[in-house]
């Protein structure tokens, strides 16, 4: 099973983990949040993330789902990546995370594609689904 790490600002990482618990009714195995405090030095972030990755990688690899590309914690994570073993996708949202959890039995490159599609397909203009001819209606 591919391990998953939510690498994000503290409230985002913990909030996504809590949302998964609520949506799925339990904490899936091999899923951890790595909440980031912006005061933590990069070398300390790197060592902590390295330890988490080592614990989660049982041979199938680890996918890091992170908040925003270019932030210090992402730059630190980029130094730990290994193609098809330790991968990183940024822009994490709940649909992306749920999709990733549902396809962890696939090879890592396929899991990445599923996570990306879940993230983008989870972004919708609600009026396309909630309004008909300008009138409010129930969700379709």
Backbone as numpy.savetxt, mean C-alpha at the origin, in Angstrom:
# Nx Ny Nz CAx CAy CAz Cx Cy Cz
3.55 -16.40 0.10 2.70 -15.22 0.10 3.60 -13.99 0.10
3.26 -13.03 -0.72 4.02 -11.79 -0.80 3.67 -10.92 0.40
4.70 -10.41 1.06 4.50 -9.51 2.18 4.14 -8.12 1.68
3.37 -7.39 2.48 2.98 -6.02 2.15 3.33 -5.08 3.28
3.93 -3.95 2.90 4.28 -2.91 3.87 3.59 -1.62 3.44
2.88 -0.99 4.37 2.32 0.33 4.13 3.33 1.33 4.69
4.03 2.02 3.81 5.05 2.98 4.19 4.50 4.38 3.95
4.16 5.07 5.04 3.52 6.37 4.90 3.61 7.16 6.19
3.25 8.42 6.08 3.15 9.27 7.26 2.30 8.53 8.29
2.63 8.73 9.54 2.07 7.94 10.64 0.56 7.74 10.56
-0.19 8.82 10.47 -1.65 8.71 10.49 -2.19 8.02 9.24
-1.55 8.22 8.11 -1.98 7.55 6.88 -1.74 6.05 6.98
-0.53 5.66 7.39 -0.19 4.23 7.48 -1.10 3.51 8.47
-1.25 4.07 9.65 -2.08 3.42 10.66 -3.55 3.46 10.29
-3.99 4.54 9.65 -5.39 4.64 9.21 -5.73 3.60 8.16
-4.83 3.39 7.19 -5.07 2.37 6.17 -5.11 0.97 6.78
-4.21 0.71 7.73 -4.20 -0.59 8.40 -5.51 -0.80 9.16
-5.97 0.21 9.84 -7.23 0.12 10.58 -8.41 -0.07 9.62
-8.37 0.60 8.47 -9.44 0.45 7.48 -9.49 -0.97 6.94
-8.32 -1.57 6.69 -8.27 -2.96 6.23 -8.88 -3.88 7.27
-8.53 -3.67 8.52 -9.10 -4.47 9.60 -10.62 -4.39 9.58
-11.14 -3.18 9.38 -12.59 -2.99 9.37 -13.24 -3.64 8.15
-12.68 -3.40 6.97 -13.28 -3.91 5.72 -13.23 -5.44 5.68
-12.11 -6.01 6.07 -11.95 -7.46 5.98 -12.34 -8.20 7.26
-12.53 -7.48 8.34 -12.94 -8.10 9.58 -11.81 -8.72 10.37
-10.60 -8.63 9.85 -9.44 -9.15 10.55 -8.17 -8.64 9.88
-7.06 -8.78 10.56 -5.77 -8.37 10.00 -5.21 -9.51 9.17
-5.01 -9.28 7.87 -4.40 -10.31 7.03 -2.95 -10.58 7.46
-2.49 -11.79 7.26 -1.10 -12.08 7.60 -0.13 -11.35 6.67
1.08 -11.17 7.13 2.16 -10.57 6.35 1.81 -9.19 5.81
1.06 -8.43 6.60 0.74 -7.03 6.29 1.14 -6.20 7.50
1.99 -5.21 7.28 2.39 -4.33 8.38 2.39 -2.89 7.92
2.16 -2.01 8.86 2.32 -0.59 8.61 3.70 -0.18 9.10
4.35 0.66 8.34 5.60 1.28 8.77 5.32 2.78 8.83
4.77 3.23 9.96 4.40 4.63 10.09 5.64 5.51 10.24
5.67 6.61 9.51 6.84 7.47 9.47 6.60 8.75 10.25
7.55 9.07 11.09 7.60 10.38 11.72 8.65 11.18 10.95
8.30 12.38 10.55 9.21 13.17 9.73 10.45 13.63 10.50
10.46 13.44 11.80 11.63 13.80 12.59 12.66 12.67 12.65
12.28 11.47 12.21 13.19 10.32 12.28 14.29 10.48 11.24
15.55 10.33 11.65 16.66 10.45 10.71 16.60 9.35 9.63
17.03 9.67 8.41 16.97 8.71 7.31 17.67 7.38 7.60
18.82 7.41 8.28 19.52 6.14 8.56 18.72 5.26 9.50
18.01 5.88 10.44 17.15 5.12 11.35 15.94 4.55 10.60
15.36 5.34 9.69 14.27 4.85 8.85 14.73 3.65 8.03
15.90 3.78 7.44 16.44 2.71 6.60 16.65 1.42 7.36
17.21 1.51 8.55 17.45 0.30 9.34 16.13 -0.34 9.77
15.18 0.47 10.19 13.88 -0.07 10.58 13.16 -0.73 9.42
13.20 -0.09 8.26 12.54 -0.66 7.08 13.25 -1.93 6.63
14.57 -1.94 6.67 15.34 -3.14 6.33 14.93 -4.32 7.21
14.75 -4.07 8.50 14.33 -5.12 9.44 12.93 -5.65 9.10
12.01 -4.74 8.80 10.64 -5.14 8.46 10.65 -5.98 7.18
11.39 -5.56 6.18 11.45 -6.30 4.91 12.01 -7.70 5.12
13.03 -7.82 5.95 13.63 -9.13 6.22 12.62 -10.06 6.91
11.81 -9.53 7.80 10.81 -10.34 8.50 9.68 -10.78 7.58
9.33 -9.93 6.60 8.18 -10.23 5.73 8.53 -11.08 4.51
9.78 -11.09 4.11 10.15 -11.81 2.90 10.41 -13.28 3.22
9.44 -14.12 2.86 9.56 -15.56 3.08 9.84 -16.28 1.78
10.40 -15.57 0.80 10.77 -16.18 -0.46 9.98 -15.69 -1.66
8.79 -15.10 -1.42 7.96 -14.61 -2.52 8.13 -13.12 -2.77
8.83 -12.44 -1.87 9.07 -11.02 -2.04 8.17 -10.16 -1.17
8.39 -8.85 -1.30 7.63 -7.86 -0.52 7.29 -6.70 -1.44
6.07 -6.22 -1.31 5.63 -5.03 -2.01 5.41 -3.94 -0.98
6.09 -2.81 -1.19 5.92 -1.64 -0.35 4.90 -0.73 -1.04
3.85 -0.40 -0.33 2.85 0.55 -0.82 3.03 1.82 -0.02
3.42 2.90 -0.70 3.83 4.12 -0.02 2.97 5.31 -0.41
3.08 6.36 0.40 2.23 7.52 0.18 2.67 8.40 -0.99
3.79 9.05 -0.94 4.11 10.05 -1.97 5.56 9.94 -2.43
5.71 9.80 -3.72 7.05 9.68 -4.31 7.83 10.98 -4.08
9.09 10.83 -3.72 9.97 11.97 -3.53 10.21 12.34 -2.08
9.37 11.84 -1.17 9.57 12.12 0.24 10.80 11.36 0.75
11.37 11.82 1.84 12.59 11.22 2.38 12.42 9.73 2.61
11.31 9.31 3.20 11.15 7.87 3.49 11.06 7.05 2.20
10.58 7.64 1.12 10.54 6.92 -0.16 11.94 6.83 -0.73
12.71 7.92 -0.63 14.09 7.88 -1.09 14.90 6.83 -0.34
14.65 6.70 0.94 15.31 5.66 1.74 14.90 4.28 1.23
13.61 4.08 1.02 13.11 2.78 0.54 13.69 2.44 -0.83
13.87 3.44 -1.68 14.40 3.18 -3.02 15.78 2.52 -2.98
16.55 2.80 -1.96 17.87 2.18 -1.82 17.81 0.71 -1.45
16.62 0.24 -1.03 16.47 -1.15 -0.59 15.78 -2.03 -1.64
15.39 -1.45 -2.76 14.63 -2.19 -3.76 15.49 -3.18 -4.54
14.87 -4.29 -4.89 15.48 -5.31 -5.76 14.38 -5.78 -6.70
14.58 -5.57 -7.99 13.54 -5.91 -8.98 13.04 -7.34 -8.78
11.70 -7.48 -8.75 10.99 -8.74 -8.60 11.20 -9.42 -7.25
11.75 -8.68 -6.28 11.86 -9.22 -4.92 11.37 -8.21 -3.88
11.89 -7.00 -3.94 11.45 -5.91 -3.08 11.06 -4.77 -4.02
9.76 -4.50 -4.12 9.25 -3.50 -5.07 8.49 -2.42 -4.30
8.30 -1.29 -4.96 7.65 -0.13 -4.35 6.66 0.48 -5.32
5.45 0.75 -4.83 4.42 1.48 -5.58 3.99 2.63 -4.68
3.93 3.84 -5.25 3.52 5.00 -4.47 2.09 5.41 -4.81
1.56 6.32 -4.00 0.18 6.76 -4.20 -0.83 5.83 -3.56
-0.44 5.15 -2.50 -1.31 4.15 -1.89 -2.66 4.74 -1.49
-3.70 3.97 -1.75 -5.04 4.29 -1.28 -5.70 2.98 -0.88
-6.86 3.06 -0.27 -7.51 1.84 0.22 -7.87 0.87 -0.90
-8.41 1.32 -2.04 -8.69 0.35 -3.11 -7.43 -0.38 -3.60
-6.31 0.34 -3.67 -5.05 -0.28 -4.07 -4.66 -1.36 -3.06
-4.75 -1.03 -1.80 -4.35 -1.95 -0.74 -5.24 -3.19 -0.72
-6.54 -3.02 -0.83 -7.45 -4.17 -0.84 -7.17 -5.06 -2.06
-6.97 -4.44 -3.22 -6.66 -5.22 -4.42 -5.36 -6.00 -4.22
-4.35 -5.36 -3.67 -3.08 -6.04 -3.44 -3.26 -7.23 -2.50
-4.05 -7.05 -1.47 -4.29 -8.14 -0.53 -4.99 -9.33 -1.19
-5.83 -9.04 -2.17 -6.58 -10.11 -2.84 -5.78 -10.86 -3.90
-4.63 -10.35 -4.28 -3.85 -10.98 -5.35 -2.43 -11.32 -4.93
-2.20 -11.52 -3.65 -0.84 -11.81 -3.17 -0.32 -13.18 -3.55
-1.20 -14.02 -4.10 -0.77 -15.35 -4.52 -0.14 -15.33 -5.92
-0.25 -14.20 -6.61 0.33 -14.05 -7.95 1.81 -13.68 -7.83
2.56 -13.86 -8.92 3.95 -13.37 -8.91 3.99 -11.86 -8.69
5.07 -11.38 -8.11 5.18 -9.98 -7.74 4.90 -9.01 -8.90
5.40 -9.22 -10.11 5.08 -8.29 -11.20 3.56 -8.21 -11.49
2.87 -9.33 -11.39 1.41 -9.32 -11.60 0.70 -8.62 -10.44
1.20 -8.83 -9.24 0.62 -8.16 -8.07 0.74 -6.65 -8.21
1.87 -6.19 -8.71 2.07 -4.75 -8.90 1.03 -4.21 -9.87
0.80 -4.91 -10.97 -0.21 -4.46 -11.94 -1.60 -4.42 -11.32
-1.94 -5.41 -10.51 -3.24 -5.43 -9.84 -3.36 -4.26 -8.85
-2.29 -4.00 -8.10 -2.30 -2.89 -7.15 -2.49 -1.56 -7.88
-1.76 -1.37 -8.97 -1.88 -0.13 -9.74 -3.29 0.04 -10.30
-3.85 -1.03 -10.83 -5.21 -0.91 -11.39 -6.23 -0.66 -10.28
-6.05 -1.28 -9.13 -6.96 -1.05 -8.01 -6.91 0.40 -7.55
-5.71 0.95 -7.51 -5.55 2.34 -7.10 -6.22 3.31 -8.04
-6.02 3.11 -9.34 -6.59 4.05 -10.30 -8.09 3.83 -10.49
-8.53 2.58 -10.52 -9.96 2.30 -10.70 -10.78 2.68 -9.47
-10.11 2.83 -8.34 -10.79 3.24 -7.13 -11.04 4.74 -7.07
-10.52 5.48 -8.04 -10.73 6.92 -8.10 -11.84 7.17 -9.11
-12.97 7.65 -8.62 -14.13 7.86 -9.49 -14.75 9.23 -9.23
-15.41 9.74 -10.21 -16.23 10.94 -10.05 -17.61 10.45 -9.62
-17.96 10.69 -8.38 -19.16 10.10 -7.80 -20.44 10.50 -8.52
-20.49 11.68 -9.11 -21.71 12.08 -9.79 -22.02 11.18 -10.98
-21.02 10.49 -11.48 -21.24 9.55 -12.57 -22.05 8.34 -12.09
-22.03 8.08 -10.81 -22.71 6.92 -10.25 -23.91 7.29 -9.39
-23.91 8.50 -8.85 -24.94 8.88 -7.88 -26.02 9.79 -8.44
-25.79 10.41 -9.58 -26.76 11.34 -10.15 -27.24 10.84 -11.51
-28.52 10.95 -11.74 -29.09 10.62 -13.04 -29.85 11.85 -13.51
-29.46 12.41 -14.63 -30.09 13.62 -15.18 -30.14 14.75 -14.15
-29.08 14.88 -13.37 -29.02 15.98 -12.41 -29.80 15.76 -11.13
-30.52 14.66 -11.03 -31.30 14.36 -9.83 -30.53 13.42 -8.92
-30.71 13.60 -7.64 -30.07 12.70 -6.69 -30.80 11.36 -6.68
-30.04 10.32 -6.74 -30.58 8.96 -6.69 -29.69 8.10 -5.81
-30.17 6.96 -5.51 -29.38 6.00 -4.76 -28.17 5.58 -5.57
-27.14 5.16 -4.89 -25.94 4.66 -5.54 -26.28 3.48 -6.42
-25.81 3.51 -7.67 -26.09 2.40 -8.60 -25.18 1.25 -8.37
